[in-house]
Amino acid sequence: MNADPQREPDASPYDAEGRIDVPGAPGWRYLPIQPGDGDALDVTLAGPEDVQVTFTVPGFLSRGDELGEVARIVIRAWERMDRASGLGA
């Protein structure tokens, strides 16, 4: 499955900056995932308006579908916080 339906079937789903769409989270992309401390992975997401959110997961949580679930939870929490900050809460 390609992240961008406009790409050729054999083309990489990654863009020129090494980012890839977060499935189920329009406007959000993974930046390249980096090793963290010990056996952890540092995951950075780029969102609308140049927002960047970083979180760390244990290294055993490395499957794309698992990372996607955690990423969507982090995105929802960030969006909730962002909405609340706009209300003066």
C-alpha positions in Angstrom: 0.0 0.0 0.0 1.4 3.4 -1.0 1.1 6.4 1.3 0.5 8.6 -1.7 -1.9 7.4 -4.4 -0.2 9.7 -7.0 3.1 7.7 -6.7 4.1 5.0 -9.0 3.4 1.5 -7.7 7.1 0.7 -7.3 7.9 4.1 -5.8 8.9 4.4 -2.2 6.1 5.6 0.2 8.7 7.9 1.8 9.0 11.5 0.6 12.3 13.3 -0.1 12.8 14.1 3.6 12.3 10.4 4.7 8.7 11.0 6.0 5.8 8.7 5.6 2.0 9.2 6.3 0.6 8.0 9.6 -2.4 5.8 8.4 -5.7 7.1 9.8 -4.3 10.5 10.7 -4.6 12.9 7.8 -2.0 15.6 7.7 0.4 13.7 10.0 3.7 12.0 8.9 6.4 10.0 10.6 9.8 11.5 10.5 12.6 9.0 10.4 12.4 6.8 13.6 15.6 6.9 15.6 17.0 4.5 18.2 16.5 5.8 21.8 18.1 5.0 25.1 18.6 1.3 25.6 16.2 -0.8 23.5 13.8 2.1 22.9 12.7 3.9 19.7 12.2 7.6 19.5 9.3 8.5 17.2 8.7 12.0 15.9 5.6 13.0 14.1 5.1 16.1 11.9 1.7 17.6 11.8 -0.2 20.6 10.4 1.4 24.0 10.8 4.9 22.6 11.4 3.9 20.9 14.7 6.3 18.2 15.8 5.5 15.6 18.5 8.0 13.1 19.8 7.4 10.0 21.9 9.4 7.0 23.0 8.3 3.4 22.8 10.0 0.2 23.8 12.0 -1.5 21.0 9.7 -4.5 21.0 6.9 -2.3 19.8 8.4 -2.0 16.3 5.7 -3.3 13.9 4.1 -0.6 11.8 0.5 -1.4 12.9 1.5 -1.2 16.5 3.4 2.1 16.1 0.4 3.4 14.1 -1.9 2.7 17.0 0.4 4.5 19.5 0.9 7.4 17.1 -2.8 7.9 16.6 -3.3 8.0 20.4 -0.5 10.5 20.8 -2.0 12.6 17.9 -5.5 12.6 19.4 -4.1 13.6 22.8 -2.1 16.4 21.2 -5.1 17.6 19.2 -7.3 17.6 22.3 -4.7 19.6 24.2 -4.4 22.0 21.3 -8.2 22.5 21.1 -8.3 23.1 24.9 -5.5 25.6 24.9 -7.5 27.6 22.3 -10.4 27.8 24.7 -8.4 29.2 27.5 -8.8 26.0 29.5 
